[in-house]
Amino acid sequence: MLTFPVISFLLLGAHFLREGMLGLVTALVIAPFLLFYRKRWVPVVLGILLLAGAGVWAAAGYDFTMLRIQAGMPYTRLVIIMSGVTLFTLFSAWVLLRKRTMQRYQGDVASTGVSVWVFFLTAVSLAMIQTRAPMNMLLLNRFLPGFGWTEVLVMAVYAAIVAARIHDKKTQVKWRVRVWRLFSIVFFAQLLLGLVGFNRFLMTGKLHLPVPALIVAGPIYRGHEFFMVFLFLATIALVGPAWCSHLCYIGAWDDAASRTQRRAGYYRNDSARILITILVIAAAILLRVLGAGWVIATVLSAVFGLAGVGVMVWVSRKKGTMVHCTSYCPMGLFADVLGKINPFRIRIDNTSCVYCMVCANSCRYSAITKTDIQQGKPSLTCTLCGDCVNDCPKGIIHYHFPGLSPKAARNLFIILVVTLHAVFMAVARI
């Protein structure tokens, strides 16, 4: 029976081949191979895609029919053929979405739902970038024009797989760290390729130092180019301070440094981070007022960034906690403070807590102490990473979102943060 969906995808590919959309054709040819991946979200995703495909056939049939009517040509046979193809595609979608097909694939309802949502949110977001962005934001599109559609499918599949792994509490911590590091590797690999002369790997063709503090300091100094500021604020609005535990290209380094210690330590210096933030902003303003050239600004930025790496190497490694992110990085402070506008929270049922402190030993952001547990919530430096939620042996730590159950809140958070991760990685240019 799965032969019918395969034929339907190939027919859709043939339709777009007539329009010269080779990237979309490639994506449609690749799509049926997902059926070999035995996860329940796969037939759901492919079935929904075929439902959309039926809509494509219906719209195309209407357009072709109207053209023939306007030209005074016969159209009955055309209507029969296009209706038949549309019905065949609908039948193929039913084959994939029926209960009998679902039973052949693994996965519970909650995990399947999360992966399906992530797949389509990622696909729609990247499709909008593919069709609306004024420049080639998708990397594959730069080397093979039109093949951004293939990248859309690949990244959507990747996002769905990641979502399922992070939804599973057995693999949540490992996969969050792995994909976060992967994002950092992709980001800096493109920087290195740009440095050696391959400008296609850069978003604008201009190099900017990848120091998080420059997200705010750079626009203050230049007086323009606020894109990263708006992107940062949009991320905060969607997932709060999770920028610092899922999306920051430098934060993954600090996490890696802290994990040289098996158990998380505790070290925070809020006063130092506030002072550093003030100094960074003041320096940007002063450089602008004095009319300092880009060489001086770049050197100072590089020194600041290298000092941050030094903090990771010499302090985070020894303390077992992310000192760079919690005590040095200005963007970490902005994420923690501005993140409070976002309704996502971590809550602790202190009435059932036995104070085993497993949560504190798993928190790399020094956000949990006995006092925090007594107050029923982590402190300011919590980034919603979810490690404590996963590791609590009593299961009394959970995500909170107004109006939702803890499970629904966690599912919604995973959907949003994994979608952002996949989109960011797809456009991870400097």
N, C-alpha and C positions, 0 to 999 in steps of 0.2 A: 504493500500500500504506500510506502514511502516514495515509491517511484513517481507518484503523482505530484507531490510537492517539488521533487527535483525537476521534473519537466516544467512545472509552472515557473520556477526561478529561471530556467533556461529560456523560456518564452519571453519573460520580462526582459531578460538580457538581450534577446534578439530585438525587442521593441526599442530599447535605448541604443542599441548598436546602429539602428537606422538614423538616430539623431546624433551619432558621432560621440556619444558620452562613454568613452572607453573605460574610464575609471569606475563609473557606476556599473558598467557591464561586468568588469572584473569582480566587483564586490558581489554582484548577483550570482556569478559563477562559483565564487568561493563559499557563499552562504550555506548551500546544502551540505558541505563537508562538516559543518558544525554538528550534524546529526550523529557523527561518530563520537562526539563528546557526551557521555551519558549522564548529563545533568538535566533536571526537569525544566530549568528555565530555557533550555535550548528550543524544544518544540513550541513552547509558549511564544518566545520571541519570533521564531520563524513563522509561526501561525499568524501572529499579528502583522508581520511584514507582508504576508500573502493577502491578508485582508486589505491592507493598503494597496497592494498590487492590483487587487480586483477593482479598487477605486480608480487606479490608473487606467485600467482597460476600459472601464465604464466612461471615464472622461474622454479618452482617446476615441472611443466608439462614437460618442456624441459629436465630437469635433469633426471626425471624418464624415459622419452622416450629414451634418449641416453643410459641409463643403460640397458634397454631392448634390444635395437639394438645391443649393444656390447655383450650382453649375448645370442644373437640369438633367442630371445623370441618374440612372437607377441606383437604388440604395438598399433594396430588400436583402439581397445576398450579404451585403456588408453588415447589416444589422444582425442577421442570423449568426455570422461568423464571430463578430465582436461580442455578442451576447453569449455565444458558446464558450469563448475564451474566458470571459468574465465568470461564468458559472463554474467552469473547470477550475479556475483559480480559487474560487470560494470553496469548492469541494476539497481542494488540496489543503486549504487552511483548516477545514473541519477535520481532515485526517490527522493533522498535527495536534489539534486542540482537544480531540476526543479523549475520554478517560482511558481507553485501552492503550493509546500511544503513550500517555503520561506514565502509566504503570511500568513501562519499560525503562524509565529514566529515574535516577536517584535525586532525592532532595525533598525537604519538607516544604509546607505551604509558605511559611514565613520567609525562609531563605530564598525560595523561588521568586516570591513577590519582590523582595529587595533587589535581586539581580535583574529582574525584568524592568523595574523602575530605573535602575542605574543605567542599564543598556540604552533605554530610549531617551532618558535625559541627556546622557552623553552624546548619543547620536544626533539628537535635535540641536544641542548646543553647538557641536562641531559642524553640523550641516549649515547652521546660520552663519558661522564663521566662514565656511567654504563659499557661501553664496553672497554674503553681505559685506565681508571685510574688504577694505580698499586695497589691501596688499595680500600676497600669498602667505597667510599665517600658518597653514598646514605644510609641514616639511616636504612630504612626498609630492605635493602640488608644485613645489619649486623646481623639482628635477623632472617630473613627468606631469605637465599641465593636464588638469582634469582628473588626475588620479588621487586627488584629495578625498574623493568619495571612497576609495579603497581604504584609505587611512581612517576615515570615519567608522567604517565597519570594524576594522582591526582594533581601534581604540575602544569602541563600544563593547566588543567581546572581552577585551582585556579588563575593562571596568566591571563587567558582570562577574567575571571570575574572581577578581579581587574582592568585590562586595560579598560574595558567598563565603570566601575564606575569612574575611573580617567579621562577618556575622556569626560564624562558628566560634564559640568561645574557646575551643580547644586550639585554634590556630590564630586567634585574633591578634595577640601581642606580636608573634613572630611575623605575621604578614603585614601588619601596620609598619613595623620597622623595615622590613624588606622592601616594600613598595616605596616607602619614603626615601630610602637610600637609592633605590633605582631612579627615582625622580631627580635626586641630586646628581647622580652619575650622568643621566641624559642631559641635564642642564649644563654641567661643566664640560662634558664632552663636546657639546656644541660651541661652548666658549673657546675651548682649545682649538677646535677646527677653524673657528673664526680667526683666531690669533695667527694661524699659519697661512691665512689667506683665502679660506673658503667662505666668502661673504654670504653665500646662500644660507648658511647655517645661522645667520643673525637676522633678527626681525627687521632692523632698519639699516643694517650695513655699518652701523656705528657702534663702537665698543664702549661699554660702561662697566665700571668696576662692580662686581657682584657682591657688594657689601650691603646687608639689609638696612643699615642706618641711612644709606643714601636714598632709600624710598622716600623719606621725609626731608633729609638734608639737601638732596640734589635739587628738587624743585625750588626750595628756598634760595639756594645759591644761584640757580639759573633764572628763576622767575617764570618758568614755563615747564611744559612736559609733566603734567600732573597725572598721567595715565596710571602709573603704578600706585599712586596715592588712592585714586578712585577704585582700582582693582583691590587693593588691600582693604579699604572700607567696605566694599561690596562683600568680600569674603567674611569680614567680621560680622556683617549684618546677617549672613546666612548661617555660619557655623561658629561664631564667637571667636574665642582665643585659639581654636583648633588650627589656625594658621601656623602656630608654633609647634604643633605636634604632628602635622600631616603635610604641610605645604611649603614650609620655608626651606629653601635650597641649602642654607648653611646649618639650620637646626639639626639636620640629619647627622652632621659631623659631630656636633656636641653630644648627641644621643650615643653615637658610636664610642666616643671617648668615655662617657660615663659608664658604659656597659663593660668596660674592662674590669670593673668591680661587680661581683656576682649580685650583691645586695645593694640597693640604692642607699646612699648616704643622705645627709641633710646639711645643706649650706645655702643661706640666702643673705643678701645684703641689699635690702630695698633702698636704703639711703644712697648707696653707691650707684645704683642703677638710675635713680632720679637725678643725681648730680651729673652722671655721664650724659644722660639725655639732654639736660639743660646746656651742658658744655657743647655738645654736638650741634644743637640748634643755634646757640650763640655764635659758634665758629662759622656756620653757614651764613648767618646774617652778616657777620663781620667781614667775611671774604667778599660777599656781594657789595657791601658798602665801600670797601676799599678798592673794589674793582680788580681783585686778584685774578690772575690768569688761570687757565685750566690746568696748567702744569702743577702749580702750587696746590690747587684743590685736589688734584689726583694723587699727589704724593701724600698729603695729609690723610686722604681717604684710605690709601693703601696701608699707611702706618696703623691707622685705627683698625682696619680689617685684620692685619697680621697680628696686632695685639690681641684681638679676639681669638684668633687661632691659638695664640700662646696660652690664653686662659683655658681653652679646651684641653690642650696638651698637658699643662702643668697643674691645673686645679681640678677640672672636671674628672680627669682620669684618676686622680688620687681620692677625690671625695665620693666618687660614684654617683654624682648628681650633676645636672646640666647647669653648671655655674655660669657659663657664657649666656645662656638664655634667660636665667632667672636673676642675674646680678650685673650683667654687662650690656646686653643688647637693648638699645632704645626701642626697637620695634616690638620686642617682647613686652616692654612696659606698656606701650600703646595697645597691644593686643589684649593684655590682661585687663587694662582699665576700660578701654572702649568695648571690649567683649561683653561687658555687663549689660549693654543695650540689647544683646541677644538673649532670648528666653531659655536657651539650653543651659542646664545646670547638672552638676553631680550632687546627689543627695545621699546621706548616710543615715540609716535607721539606728540611731544610737541607743534606743531602748533594748535592742537585741544584740548589741555589740559586746564581745567578750574581751576586747582590746588585745587581740593577738598581735596587732600591728603588722600583719602581712601586707596590708594596703600601703602603709608607710614604707615598707621595705621594697615595694614594687614601683613607687612613685619617683620618677627621675626629675621631677620639678620641685621637690621640697615643698609640696602643697598640703601634706597631711601630717599632723602631729596629734597627740592625745587630746589637746585642746580643740583642734579642728573637729575631731570625731565627736567630742562632747557637744559641739555647736551644730553638728549634723551636716556639715559641708566642708569641702576642702577650702584652703585659703586662696588669696588673690592669684598666686602663680599657677593654679590649675588650668590646664589647657584642654580639658575634655578628652585626653588621649584614650581613656577607658581601661588602662592597665589595672587600676584598682578594682574596677567593676568586674573585670575578668578574674582577678586573683583572689577576691574575697571568699574565704572558705564557707562563710555563712550565707552568702548571696544577699547581703543587706545593703550593698551599694549599687545605685542604679542611676540611669539618666533620667532627668526630669524635664518635661515640657508641658506648659499649662494646657490642661484639657485632655492630655493623652496619658495612657497607662505607661509604666516604665518600659515595657517591651516595645510598645509603639513608638515611644520617644527615642529609644535606641535605634530602632529600624529607620526612623526618619533621619536621625543624625548620620547613620552610615550611608544612606542614600545620597544625602547632600555632600558629605565630605569626600566620598569616593568619586562622585561625579566631578567635583572640583579638581580632585587629584588627577583624574584622567584627562580632563580638559587642559589643565595647566601643563601636564606632560606633553600633550600633543602640540602645544604652542610654546614650549619652553625655550624661547629665544632670549638673548641678552638685549 
